[in-house]
Amino acid sequence: MLHLARFAAIAVLVWFYMTAKEKGEPPINWAIIGLIGYWIAWWAVKLTVVNALSGMVAKSATGTFLLVQVPALCAIGAAFLIRKKLLADAAAKKE
């Protein structure tokens, strides 16, 4: 069930690594920052939103499947914002 989350975590890791390499920044640091940010956002949403709403959709297989994917989607959004911040910091550093 967590295939989307695993795939997205690997994609975030590669995305941050490639972006840092392209911008001349330390790629390992960026990849770790991106992965940790993704992981924290995933867990925060899972422990709050998913646990709160799981009782409402417990009898619906489709609802449960969709609800389990919500943390991954929120974590992807968080990773996008983290990347945007890292890019802004890198641009400011080069000026």
Secondary structure, 3 states (H helix, E strand, C coil): CCHHHHHHHHHHHHHHHHHHHHHCCCHHHHHHHHHHHHHHHHHHHHHHHHHHHCCCCCCCHHHHHHHHHHHHHHHHHHHHHHHHHHHHHHHHHHC
